[in-house]
C-alpha cells in the first residue's frame, strides 16, 4: 500500500519577476487616485462621491446588504477597477509568488468601495506553474484575490469578505469554471457561485476573469445554516491521525482547533474491514450526496480533483476540494473547488484506474504528463474505496447520472448557456490584451461544445455498462 501524506507547500519566496507592466499607465495616475482626469478611460468617481458605497452618478448601493446574489448576477458583466501606487503594483508583480496583500482602492461599476487588499493567487496549481526554473513568467495573465476586510475587519461587499478572479490561463474558452460550478450547484452540491467579470488595474484593462465565490466561514454559515460553524478544511484528506496535518488546511475555528472528528473518521476508515467500508462511509457522509458529487465529477471529467492522488517522496495526496465537518453532527461534506481542469474529451489520466475500480496492485504508480508526475489509483485510498462500494450497493450514483443527462448535463441546456455567456463576454474577450484573442476563444468554445457531446455519451455509457471489475 502506498503511504499517503500531505505534500509540503512550495515557496516562491526566492523568485522575483515583473508581471507585464504597461508604460502607458503613469505612476502619477496611480498615486493621484482622487483626480478623475488622470486615467480618463477608467477613472474612479470624483472626489465628492468618495464615500464607501457611493457611485459616480450620486446613487448608492446598500453596502450593508448581504444579498451576495447581486455579485454573481448571471445577466451582468461587472467591471472591477483597482488603483494603487505604481511602486506597490510593481512590487506586487515582482513578488507574485509570495501571495502577499498590498493596499488598493476599488470601485465596482463606478461605485467606490474604498481600500481593500489585493494579491496574486494560485500557489503551486496555477501561479507557480506560470514561472519557469529561471523565474521567467510564462503566462500572459495571473489570477488575483481581493480581500475586502484586509485593512478594515468590518468591511464587506454584499456580505462577502473575499473574491477570486481566476485568469483561466489554460482554458481558452473561458467557460470551464462557470459551467462546472453551475452543474455542481444544480445537482445540489455545495460549491461556489461563479460568473465572469472584467478587471482594470491603474487604468489598464487586464481582461476577462472568472469571478469565483470564496469558500470560508461566511460561506459555510450560509450553506449550512443549522451547523455552519464547523471545521472547514481545504485540500486535506482524512489519511492521518496527525493534528498538524489538519492545522495546515483548516480555514475556520483556527483559534482553538479541534480535529477529533476528522481523526476519528480516519481511524475508523483505515481500520475497517473491506466489507465494512460502505457502512462507515454512510455513517460519516451522506451517501446520496457523495454519489451525486462523484457523478458530476465524472460527467465533467474533473481529472485533477478529489480522485487525483499525486505521489512523490512525501507520499501521495489529493487536492482541489474542501471538506466540511458539520458543527453538531459527525458528518462531512465534500465541496467542489478549482474546476478549470475539466471538460476534456479524453482525460490525461485515462490510463489510471477509475475511483470505483479496484486495481490489482496498490503499490503501482501511474506516470502522467510525459512522466513528469505520478498518480496512485484512487480506489487504493480507503475512503475512495468505500465510495466505490457505495456505488455498487446503492442506486444513488445511477440515479444522479440519469438526472444529469436529462437536466444539468443535457446538451440543449449546456449549449444554451454557452450561447448566452458567449454573447455576454464576446466584446470583452475581443478587447482583452492578455486573453486568447477572439479567434482562438471562438474556436475553443466550439471545441467545448464538441467535447460536451462526447462527455454526454460517455456518461450515458458509464451508467448503462458498469460492471464491478478490476483493471486488467
C-alpha positions as CSV (number, residue, x, y, z in Angstrom):
1,X,0.0,0.0,0.0
2,X,1.3,3.4,-0.9
3,X,1.9,5.7,2.1
4,X,-0.1,8.9,1.9
5,X,0.6,12.2,3.5
6,X,0.2,15.9,2.6
7,X,2.9,17.4,0.3
8,X,4.8,20.3,1.6
9,X,3.8,23.7,0.4
10,X,6.1,25.2,-2.3
11,X,7.5,28.5,-1.5
12,X,8.2,31.1,-4.2
13,X,10.0,33.5,-2.0
14,X,13.2,33.1,-3.9
15,X,11.7,34.1,-7.2
16,X,11.3,37.6,-8.4
17,X,9.8,38.7,-11.7
18,X,7.8,41.6,-13.2
19,X,4.4,40.6,-14.5
20,X,3.7,42.7,-17.5
21,X,3.8,46.4,-16.6
22,X,2.4,48.9,-19.0
23,X,4.3,52.1,-19.5
24,X,1.2,53.9,-20.8
25,X,-0.2,53.9,-17.2
26,X,1.8,56.5,-15.4
27,X,2.8,56.4,-11.8
28,X,1.2,59.8,-11.4
29,X,-2.1,58.3,-12.4
30,X,-1.8,55.6,-9.8
31,X,-0.7,57.9,-7.0
32,X,-3.2,60.7,-7.6
33,X,-6.2,58.4,-7.2
34,X,-8.6,61.2,-6.4
35,X,-8.1,63.1,-9.6
36,X,-10.5,61.7,-12.2
37,X,-8.7,63.4,-15.1
38,X,-5.7,61.2,-14.7
39,X,-7.0,58.0,-16.2
40,X,-9.9,59.3,-18.3
41,X,-10.9,55.9,-19.8
42,X,-11.2,54.1,-16.5
43,X,-11.4,56.9,-13.9
44,X,-12.6,56.5,-10.4
45,X,-15.6,58.5,-9.1
46,X,-15.0,62.2,-8.5
47,X,-13.8,63.3,-5.1
48,X,-17.3,64.4,-3.8
49,X,-18.6,60.8,-4.2
50,X,-15.6,59.1,-2.4
51,X,-17.7,57.7,0.4
52,X,-17.7,53.9,0.6
53,X,-20.9,52.7,-1.2
54,X,-21.3,55.9,-3.2
55,X,-21.4,55.8,-7.0
56,X,-20.3,58.2,-9.7
57,X,-23.9,59.1,-10.6
58,X,-24.6,60.1,-6.9
59,X,-26.6,56.9,-6.1
60,X,-25.5,54.3,-3.6
61,X,-25.7,50.6,-3.2
62,X,-26.6,49.1,0.1
63,X,-23.1,48.4,1.4
64,X,-24.5,46.7,4.5
65,X,-26.7,44.3,2.4
66,X,-25.9,40.6,2.5
67,X,-27.6,40.0,-0.8
68,X,-24.5,38.5,-2.4
69,X,-26.5,37.1,-5.3
70,X,-26.1,40.5,-6.8
71,X,-22.4,40.0,-7.1
72,X,-22.9,36.8,-9.2
73,X,-25.8,38.2,-11.3
74,X,-25.7,36.0,-14.4
75,X,-27.1,38.8,-16.6
76,X,-24.5,41.4,-15.7
77,X,-20.8,41.6,-16.6
78,X,-19.3,43.8,-13.9
79,X,-16.1,45.8,-14.1
80,X,-13.8,45.9,-11.0
81,X,-11.3,48.8,-11.1
82,X,-8.3,48.9,-8.8
83,X,-5.9,51.7,-8.3
84,X,-2.7,51.6,-6.2
85,X,0.6,53.4,-6.2
86,X,2.8,52.3,-9.2
87,X,5.6,51.2,-6.8
88,X,3.2,49.0,-4.9
89,X,1.9,47.5,-8.1
90,X,5.4,46.8,-9.3
91,X,6.3,45.2,-6.0
92,X,3.2,43.0,-6.1
93,X,4.2,41.8,-9.6
94,X,7.8,41.3,-8.7
95,X,6.9,39.2,-5.7
96,X,3.8,37.5,-7.2
97,X,4.8,34.1,-5.8
98,X,4.8,35.3,-2.2
99,X,1.0,35.9,-2.4
100,X,1.2,38.9,-0.1
101,X,-1.5,41.5,0.0
102,X,-1.0,45.2,-0.8
103,X,-3.4,48.1,-0.3
104,X,-5.5,49.2,-3.2
105,X,-8.6,51.3,-3.9
106,X,-11.5,49.6,-5.5
107,X,-14.6,50.6,-7.4
108,X,-17.1,48.3,-9.0
109,X,-19.1,49.6,-11.9
110,X,-18.2,53.2,-10.8
111,X,-19.3,52.6,-7.2
112,X,-16.5,53.3,-4.8
113,X,-15.8,50.6,-2.2
114,X,-12.6,52.1,-0.6
115,X,-9.5,50.3,0.5
116,X,-9.1,46.6,0.0
117,X,-6.3,44.0,0.0
118,X,-5.0,42.8,-3.4
119,X,-2.7,39.9,-4.2
120,X,-1.9,37.3,-6.9
121,X,-3.1,33.8,-6.1
122,X,-2.8,30.2,-7.2
123,X,0.1,28.6,-5.3
124,X,1.6,25.5,-7.0
125,X,-1.5,24.7,-9.0
126,X,-1.7,27.8,-11.2
127,X,0.7,30.5,-10.0
128,X,4.0,28.7,-9.6
129,X,3.3,26.9,-12.9
130,X,3.4,30.3,-14.6
131,X,7.1,30.7,-13.9
132,X,9.9,28.6,-15.3
133,X,13.0,27.5,-13.4
134,X,14.7,30.9,-14.0
135,X,11.7,32.8,-12.6
136,X,10.6,33.9,-16.0
137,X,6.8,34.5,-16.4
138,X,5.3,32.1,-18.9
139,X,1.6,33.1,-18.6
140,X,0.0,36.2,-20.0
141,X,-2.4,36.7,-17.1
142,X,-2.3,35.7,-13.4
143,X,-5.2,35.1,-11.0
144,X,-5.9,37.6,-8.3
145,X,-7.7,37.8,-5.0
146,X,-9.5,40.8,-3.4
147,X,-9.9,40.8,0.4
148,X,-12.4,43.5,1.5
149,X,-11.7,43.2,5.2
150,X,-7.9,43.1,5.0
151,X,-7.5,46.6,6.5
152,X,-10.9,47.1,7.9
153,X,-12.2,44.0,9.7
154,X,-15.8,45.1,9.4
155,X,-15.8,45.8,5.7
156,X,-17.9,43.6,3.4
157,X,-19.1,43.6,-0.1
158,X,-22.7,42.4,0.0
159,X,-21.7,40.3,3.0
160,X,-18.6,38.9,1.3
161,X,-15.0,39.1,2.7
162,X,-13.1,37.9,-0.4
163,X,-13.5,37.4,-4.2
164,X,-11.4,35.4,-6.5
165,X,-10.5,36.4,-10.0
166,X,-9.3,33.3,-11.9
167,X,-7.2,34.0,-15.0
168,X,-8.2,30.8,-16.8
169,X,-4.8,30.6,-18.4
170,X,-5.3,27.0,-19.6
171,X,-8.9,27.5,-20.7
172,X,-9.1,29.4,-24.0
173,X,-12.9,29.1,-24.0
174,X,-13.0,30.9,-20.6
175,X,-16.1,28.8,-19.8
176,X,-15.0,25.8,-17.8
177,X,-15.2,27.3,-14.3
178,X,-18.6,28.9,-14.7
179,X,-20.1,25.9,-16.4
180,X,-18.6,23.3,-14.0
181,X,-19.5,25.2,-10.8
182,X,-23.0,25.6,-12.1
183,X,-23.6,21.9,-12.8
184,X,-22.4,21.0,-9.3
185,X,-24.8,23.6,-7.8
186,X,-27.7,22.5,-9.9
187,X,-27.2,18.9,-8.6
188,X,-27.4,20.1,-5.0
189,X,-23.7,20.0,-4.3
190,X,-22.4,22.7,-2.1
191,X,-20.0,24.9,-4.0
192,X,-19.1,28.4,-5.1
193,X,-21.1,30.6,-7.4
194,X,-19.1,31.7,-10.5
195,X,-19.6,34.2,-13.3
196,X,-17.4,36.4,-15.5
197,X,-16.0,39.9,-14.7
198,X,-13.7,42.5,-16.2
199,X,-10.6,43.7,-14.2
200,X,-8.8,47.0,-14.6
201,X,-5.7,47.9,-12.7
202,X,-4.3,51.5,-12.7
203,X,-6.3,52.3,-15.8
204,X,-5.0,49.2,-17.7
205,X,-7.6,46.7,-18.8
206,X,-6.4,43.3,-17.5
207,X,-9.1,41.3,-19.3
208,X,-11.9,38.8,-18.6
209,X,-11.6,36.7,-15.5
210,X,-13.7,34.0,-13.9
211,X,-15.2,35.6,-10.7
212,X,-15.5,32.8,-8.1
213,X,-17.0,33.0,-4.6
214,X,-14.7,32.4,-1.7
215,X,-15.4,29.3,0.4
216,X,-14.9,30.4,4.1
217,X,-16.8,30.7,7.4
218,X,-19.3,33.1,5.9
219,X,-19.9,30.6,3.1
220,X,-20.5,27.7,5.4
221,X,-22.8,29.7,7.7
222,X,-24.9,30.4,4.6
223,X,-24.9,26.9,3.1
224,X,-25.2,25.0,6.4
225,X,-27.5,27.3,8.5
226,X,-28.1,24.6,11.2
227,X,-24.4,23.8,11.7
228,X,-22.4,26.3,9.7
229,X,-19.7,27.0,12.4
230,X,-18.0,23.6,11.9
231,X,-14.5,22.9,10.7
232,X,-13.7,23.8,7.0
233,X,-10.7,22.1,5.6
234,X,-9.1,22.9,2.2
235,X,-7.3,20.1,0.4
236,X,-6.6,17.9,3.4
237,X,-7.9,14.3,3.4
238,X,-8.6,12.0,6.4
239,X,-5.4,10.0,5.8
240,X,-3.5,10.5,9.1
241,X,-4.0,11.0,12.8
242,X,-1.6,13.9,13.0
243,X,-3.3,17.1,14.2
244,X,-0.6,19.2,12.5
245,X,-1.7,17.8,9.1
246,X,-5.2,19.2,9.6
247,X,-4.0,22.5,11.1
248,X,-2.4,23.1,7.6
249,X,-5.7,23.1,5.8
250,X,-8.1,24.4,8.5
251,X,-9.9,27.6,7.3
252,X,-12.3,28.1,10.3
253,X,-12.0,27.8,14.1
254,X,-8.3,28.4,14.0
255,X,-8.1,29.9,17.5
256,X,-8.9,26.6,19.2
257,X,-8.7,23.8,16.6
258,X,-10.3,20.5,17.4
259,X,-9.6,17.8,14.8
260,X,-11.0,14.9,16.8
261,X,-13.9,14.2,14.4
262,X,-11.7,14.0,11.2
263,X,-9.1,11.9,13.0
264,X,-11.9,9.6,14.2
265,X,-13.1,9.3,10.6
266,X,-9.5,8.4,9.5
267,X,-9.2,5.9,12.4
268,X,-12.4,4.1,11.5
269,X,-12.0,4.1,7.8
270,X,-8.4,2.9,7.9
271,X,-9.1,0.1,10.3
272,X,-12.4,-1.1,8.9
273,X,-12.6,-4.5,7.0
274,X,-13.4,-4.1,3.3
275,X,-16.9,-5.5,3.9
276,X,-17.5,-2.6,6.5
277,X,-16.3,0.3,4.4
278,X,-19.6,1.2,2.7
279,X,-21.3,1.3,6.1
280,X,-18.5,3.5,7.5
281,X,-18.8,5.9,4.6
282,X,-22.6,6.2,5.0
283,X,-22.1,6.9,8.8
284,X,-19.7,9.7,8.2
285,X,-21.0,11.2,5.0
286,X,-24.4,11.4,3.2
287,X,-24.3,8.5,0.7
288,X,-26.6,10.1,-1.8
289,X,-24.8,13.4,-1.7
290,X,-21.4,11.7,-2.2
291,X,-22.7,9.8,-5.2
292,X,-24.2,12.9,-6.7
293,X,-20.8,14.6,-6.2
294,X,-19.0,11.8,-7.9
295,X,-21.4,11.6,-10.8
296,X,-20.9,15.3,-11.6
297,X,-17.1,14.9,-11.1
298,X,-17.2,12.1,-13.7
299,X,-19.6,13.9,-16.1
300,X,-17.3,17.0,-16.4
301,X,-14.0,14.9,-16.4
302,X,-12.6,16.7,-13.4
303,X,-9.3,14.9,-13.8
304,X,-7.3,16.9,-11.2
305,X,-9.9,16.9,-8.4
306,X,-10.6,14.7,-5.4
307,X,-9.7,11.5,-7.3
308,X,-6.2,12.6,-8.4
309,X,-3.7,11.2,-5.8
310,X,-0.4,12.8,-6.7
311,X,2.7,10.9,-5.4
312,X,6.2,12.0,-4.5
313,X,8.9,11.3,-1.9
314,X,6.4,12.8,0.7
315,X,3.8,10.1,-0.2
316,X,0.5,10.5,-2.1
317,X,-2.3,13.0,-1.6
318,X,-5.1,14.7,-3.5
319,X,-6.3,18.3,-3.6
320,X,-8.7,20.9,-5.2
321,X,-11.7,20.4,-2.9
322,X,-12.9,21.5,0.5
323,X,-14.1,19.1,3.3
324,X,-16.7,20.5,5.7
325,X,-17.4,19.0,9.1
326,X,-20.9,19.8,10.4
327,X,-20.8,21.7,13.7
328,X,-23.2,19.4,15.6
329,X,-23.4,16.1,13.7
330,X,-20.4,13.9,13.0
331,X,-21.0,14.4,9.3
332,X,-18.6,15.6,6.5
333,X,-19.5,17.1,3.1
334,X,-17.3,17.4,0.0
335,X,-17.3,20.9,-1.6
336,X,-16.1,21.3,-5.2
337,X,-13.3,23.7,-5.9
338,X,-10.8,24.7,-8.7
339,X,-12.6,23.4,-11.7
340,X,-10.6,24.6,-14.7
341,X,-9.2,21.1,-15.3
342,X,-12.5,19.9,-16.7
343,X,-14.4,19.0,-19.9
344,X,-11.5,17.4,-21.8
345,X,-12.9,14.8,-24.2
346,X,-10.1,12.5,-23.2
347,X,-8.7,12.8,-19.7
348,X,-4.9,12.9,-19.5
349,X,-5.3,10.4,-16.7
350,X,-7.5,7.9,-18.6
351,X,-5.0,5.1,-18.1
352,X,-5.3,5.5,-14.3
353,X,-8.0,3.2,-12.8
354,X,-11.2,4.9,-12.0
355,X,-12.1,5.8,-8.4
356,X,-14.6,2.9,-8.4
357,X,-12.3,0.3,-10.0
358,X,-10.1,-1.7,-7.6
359,X,-6.6,-2.3,-9.2
360,X,-4.7,-5.5,-8.7
361,X,-1.7,-3.7,-7.2
362,X,-2.0,-0.7,-5.0
363,X,1.8,-0.2,-5.0
364,X,1.7,0.6,-8.7
365,X,2.1,4.2,-9.7
366,X,0.8,5.6,-13.0
367,X,3.0,8.1,-14.8
368,X,1.3,11.2,-16.3
369,X,2.3,14.3,-18.2
370,X,5.2,12.8,-20.1
371,X,6.4,11.1,-17.0
372,X,6.8,14.3,-15.0
373,X,4.3,13.2,-12.4
374,X,2.9,10.0,-10.8
375,X,-0.5,9.1,-9.5
376,X,-1.8,6.2,-7.4
377,X,-5.2,4.6,-8.2
378,X,-7.8,6.5,-6.2
379,X,-9.5,3.3,-5.2
380,X,-6.5,2.4,-3.2
381,X,-7.4,5.1,-0.7
382,X,-9.7,3.6,1.9
383,X,-12.3,6.4,1.7
384,X,-12.4,6.3,-2.1
385,X,-12.6,2.5,-2.0
386,X,-15.6,3.0,0.3
387,X,-17.1,5.4,-2.2
388,X,-16.8,2.6,-4.9
389,X,-18.6,0.2,-2.6
390,X,-21.4,2.6,-2.0
391,X,-21.8,3.0,-5.8
392,X,-22.1,-0.8,-6.1
393,X,-24.6,-1.2,-3.2
394,X,-27.0,1.7,-3.8
395,X,-28.8,3.2,-6.7
396,X,-27.7,6.8,-5.9
397,X,-25.0,7.1,-8.5
398,X,-27.1,5.8,-11.4
399,X,-30.0,8.0,-10.3
400,X,-27.7,11.0,-10.2
401,X,-26.4,10.2,-13.7
402,X,-29.9,9.9,-15.1
403,X,-30.8,13.3,-13.5
404,X,-27.7,14.9,-15.0
405,X,-28.3,13.5,-18.5
406,X,-31.9,14.9,-18.6
407,X,-31.2,18.1,-16.6
408,X,-28.0,20.0,-15.8
409,X,-25.9,18.0,-18.3
410,X,-28.4,17.9,-21.1
411,X,-26.9,19.1,-24.4
412,X,-29.7,21.6,-25.1
413,X,-29.2,23.2,-21.7
414,X,-25.4,23.3,-21.9
415,X,-25.4,24.8,-25.4
416,X,-28.0,27.4,-24.4
417,X,-25.7,28.6,-21.6
418,X,-22.6,28.7,-23.8
419,X,-24.5,30.8,-26.4
420,X,-25.8,33.2,-23.7
421,X,-22.5,33.6,-21.9
422,X,-20.6,33.9,-25.2
423,X,-22.8,36.8,-26.2
424,X,-22.2,38.4,-22.8
425,X,-18.4,38.4,-22.9
426,X,-17.6,38.5,-26.6
427,X,-16.7,42.2,-26.8
428,X,-14.7,42.0,-23.5
429,X,-12.8,39.0,-24.8
430,X,-12.1,40.7,-28.1
431,X,-10.6,43.7,-26.2
432,X,-8.7,41.5,-23.7
433,X,-4.9,42.3,-24.3
434,X,-3.9,39.2,-22.3
435,X,-6.6,36.8,-23.4
436,X,-6.6,34.1,-26.1
437,X,-7.9,36.6,-28.7
438,X,-11.3,36.4,-30.4
439,X,-10.5,33.8,-33.0
440,X,-8.9,31.3,-30.6
441,X,-11.6,31.9,-28.0
442,X,-14.4,31.3,-30.5
443,X,-12.7,28.1,-31.7
444,X,-12.2,26.9,-28.1
445,X,-15.9,27.4,-27.4
446,X,-16.8,25.3,-30.5
447,X,-14.3,22.6,-29.2
448,X,-16.0,22.7,-25.8
449,X,-19.4,22.2,-27.5
450,X,-18.0,19.1,-29.3
451,X,-16.4,17.8,-26.1
452,X,-19.7,18.1,-24.2
453,X,-21.4,15.8,-26.8
454,X,-18.6,13.3,-26.3
455,X,-18.8,13.5,-22.5
456,X,-22.6,13.3,-22.5
457,X,-22.4,10.0,-24.5
458,X,-19.6,8.7,-22.2
459,X,-21.7,9.4,-19.1
460,X,-24.6,7.6,-20.5
461,X,-22.4,4.6,-21.3
462,X,-20.9,4.7,-17.8
463,X,-24.3,4.4,-16.3
464,X,-25.5,1.5,-18.5
465,X,-22.4,-0.5,-18.9
466,X,-20.9,-0.5,-15.5
467,X,-19.9,-3.9,-14.1
468,X,-17.9,-4.5,-10.9
469,X,-14.4,-5.5,-12.1
470,X,-10.7,-4.9,-11.6
471,X,-8.5,-3.2,-14.2
472,X,-6.6,-5.7,-16.5
